[in-house]
Amino acid sequence: MPDRVTYQFEYDERVRCAFIGAGEHSYRNVYPAFQYAPVELAAVCDVRRERAAAYARMFGGPSGRAAPYTDHREMLAKEKPAAVFIVTSYDQRTGRVQATDLALDCLRAGAHVWMEKPVAASVAEVLRLRRVSAETGRFVMAGLKKIFTPAVEKVASIMASEAFGPVSSISVRYPQALPPMERRHDLKAMRWFLDHVYHPAAVLTHLMGPVERLSYEWEPGGGSSVSTLRFASGAIGSLHLVAGVAATSPLERLEVVGRGANVIVDNGVRLTYYRPGARRDYGRDASFVVDDAVAPLVWEPEFSLGQLSNKNLFYLGYAPEVRHFCDSVLSGRPPVKGTLDDALEIMRLFEAYRETPPGSTATIARESE
Ligand SMILES: NC(=O)c1ccc[n+]([C@@H]2O[C@H](COP(=O)([O-])OP(=O)(O)OC[C@H]3O[C@@H](n4cnc5c(N)ncnc54)[C@H](O)[C@@H]3O)[C@@H](O)[C@H]2O)c1
């Protein structure tokens, strides 16, 4: 994300887009992000006609109204969008992700696709999306907002710095219950796990690379789990999926440890970098205050001014991810973050949890594709 944000109407060139889904989340977080991206919204489709019409009126963009549709195939044929945003939900009967088949239709109609997570409910489905994406020459970007947050981007750049040293371990905490083993074959029972595991798993795999081995313990009362992970890099990590926290509690905590240095993100916006180099004399230091050059660095947004950096569209990653997608379409270069390969790593973890009983170890297979 460039430091300076361009408003939608200021762009000389915008992507002709269509949108499938006029639901709750997209109203709050995806359509509004278009204010800060080169989007020209030409059409909105929802099976609920009145919603499609309302969103088309409200989010039609600089050149006026978008056209409402209730049938995405008709919309694709008539509007021929360069790109389609898809934010739909789950099939009530099967628990499948509705967006997977919609994305295949969009690719075959010649459009690039941005789709909310989860992109699919299995590794096989993501591989299918990847195959059709390659066949059609159109790319798919997954809505992995966490890896576009300024805090996680900063963690990634700290991790890449020489001073931080090789990464040794990571820990991520996120609230989500895991259903009992005997219910995990049922996608409907796994709906919220699938829906939410994308967030911590995106952070883990983005920062650390692929997971090679996973084991976990599971608490039957509420469904909490604590997993130990070994990454292909040799680093290790933990994923604490908590069930039972208060509704008022911040959800997340992330910590990455290097060599004599560590970085922590609390609540998505409070970033503390404990830098290397401070010398302590145990039992003899009269003060905890260290030299400025090695002191911890802390970043957090101010919440007084009405600006973009303290707006959730930005610090939660929505505007940056939409911008990355649009830049990719305009430049013809596939996205480098939120790719189907990223989604594949997350789905591998999802399947490992579906198939591995508590207390045993899963080796994550990477079939030759
Ligand atoms: N990244 C995030 O922060 C975040 C937050 C919340 C939800 N989400 C994701 O957003 C998605 C939607 O969640 P929601 O709560 O907004 O759901 P929702 O049910 O409010 O919205 C889905 C909409 O899609 C429409 N739809 C379904 N199938 C359709 C089809 N074939 N053609 C046209 N329209 C169709 C529905 O009528 C509905 O209006 C989910 O995938 C969820 O995981 C992401």
The ligand as an SDF file (V2000), in Angstrom:
LIG
                    3D

 44 48  0  0  0  0  0  0  0  0999 V2000
  -12.8280  -10.7710    6.1490 N   0  0  0  0  0  0  0  0  0  0  0  0
  -13.6890  -10.4270    7.0500 C   0  0  0  0  0  0  0  0  0  0  0  0
  -13.4060   -9.6100    7.9050 O   0  0  0  0  0  0  0  0  0  0  0  0
  -15.0780  -10.9870    7.0350 C   0  0  0  0  0  0  0  0  0  0  0  0
  -16.0160  -10.5660    7.9890 C   0  0  0  0  0  0  0  0  0  0  0  0
  -17.3190  -11.0760    7.8980 C   0  0  0  0  0  0  0  0  0  0  0  0
  -17.6540  -11.9780    6.8990 C   0  0  0  0  0  0  0  0  0  0  0  0
  -16.6980  -12.3640    6.0070 N   0  0  0  0  0  0  0  0  0  0  0  0
  -17.0260  -13.3000    4.9140 C   0  0  0  0  0  0  0  0  0  0  0  0
  -17.9530  -12.6720    4.0540 O   0  0  0  0  0  0  0  0  0  0  0  0
  -18.8250  -13.6190    3.4840 C   0  0  0  0  0  0  0  0  0  0  0  0
  -20.2510  -13.1160    3.5970 C   0  0  0  0  0  0  0  0  0  0  0  0
  -20.6450  -12.9410    4.9210 O   0  0  0  0  0  0  0  0  0  0  0  0
  -21.9680  -12.0970    5.2570 P   0  0  0  0  0  0  0  0  0  0  0  0
  -22.1270  -12.1860    6.7300 O   0  0  0  0  0  0  0  0  0  0  0  0
  -21.9240  -10.7870    4.6240 O   0  0  0  0  0  0  0  0  0  0  0  0
  -23.0940  -12.9970    4.5480 O   0  0  0  0  0  0  0  0  0  0  0  0
  -24.5200  -12.5370    4.0400 P   0  0  0  0  0  0  0  0  0  0  0  0
  -25.3660  -13.7710    4.0710 O   0  0  0  0  0  0  0  0  0  0  0  0
  -24.9930  -11.3230    4.7750 O   0  0  0  0  0  0  0  0  0  0  0  0
  -24.2970  -12.0970    2.5320 O   0  0  0  0  0  0  0  0  0  0  0  0
  -24.1900  -12.9880    1.4770 C   0  0  0  0  0  0  0  0  0  0  0  0
  -25.0060  -12.4640    0.3150 C   0  0  0  0  0  0  0  0  0  0  0  0
  -24.7250  -13.2530   -0.8310 O   0  0  0  0  0  0  0  0  0  0  0  0
  -25.9540  -13.4160   -1.5510 C   0  0  0  0  0  0  0  0  0  0  0  0
  -25.8170  -14.5720   -2.4310 N   0  0  0  0  0  0  0  0  0  0  0  0
  -25.6260  -15.8640   -2.1020 C   0  0  0  0  0  0  0  0  0  0  0  0
  -25.5450  -16.6290   -3.2130 N   0  0  0  0  0  0  0  0  0  0  0  0
  -25.6920  -15.8000   -4.2720 C   0  0  0  0  0  0  0  0  0  0  0  0
  -25.6890  -15.9920   -5.6870 C   0  0  0  0  0  0  0  0  0  0  0  0
  -25.5350  -17.2120   -6.2220 N   0  0  0  0  0  0  0  0  0  0  0  0
  -25.8630  -14.9220   -6.4710 N   0  0  0  0  0  0  0  0  0  0  0  0
  -26.0280  -13.6990   -5.9430 C   0  0  0  0  0  0  0  0  0  0  0  0
  -26.0400  -13.4570   -4.6200 N   0  0  0  0  0  0  0  0  0  0  0  0
  -25.8610  -14.4900   -3.7870 C   0  0  0  0  0  0  0  0  0  0  0  0
  -26.9890  -13.5620   -0.4480 C   0  0  0  0  0  0  0  0  0  0  0  0
  -28.3080  -13.3320   -0.9250 O   0  0  0  0  0  0  0  0  0  0  0  0
  -26.5070  -12.5240    0.5630 C   0  0  0  0  0  0  0  0  0  0  0  0
  -27.0920  -11.2590    0.3270 O   0  0  0  0  0  0  0  0  0  0  0  0
  -18.5030  -14.9390    4.1510 C   0  0  0  0  0  0  0  0  0  0  0  0
  -17.6680  -15.6530    3.2830 O   0  0  0  0  0  0  0  0  0  0  0  0
  -17.7040  -14.5650    5.3930 C   0  0  0  0  0  0  0  0  0  0  0  0
  -16.7100  -15.5200    5.7120 O   0  0  0  0  0  0  0  0  0  0  0  0
  -15.4300  -11.8780    6.0510 C   0  0  0  0  0  0  0  0  0  0  0  0
  1  2  1  0
  2  3  2  0
  2  4  1  0
  4  5  1  0
  4 44  2  0
  5  6  2  0
  6  7  1  0
  7  8  2  0
  8  9  1  0
  8 44  1  0
  9 10  1  0
  9 42  1  0
 10 11  1  0
 11 12  1  0
 11 40  1  0
 12 13  1  0
 13 14  1  0
 14 15  2  0
 14 16  1  0
 14 17  1  0
 17 18  1  0
 18 19  2  0
 18 20  1  0
 18 21  1  0
 21 22  1  0
 22 23  1  0
 23 24  1  0
 23 38  1  0
 24 25  1  0
 25 26  1  0
 25 36  1  0
 26 27  1  0
 26 35  1  0
 27 28  2  0
 28 29  1  0
 29 30  1  0
 29 35  2  0
 30 31  1  0
 30 32  2  0
 32 33  1  0
 33 34  2  0
 34 35  1  0
 36 37  1  0
 36 38  1  0
 38 39  1  0
 40 41  1  0
 40 42  1  0
 42 43  1  0
M  CHG  2   8   1  16  -1
M  END
$$$$
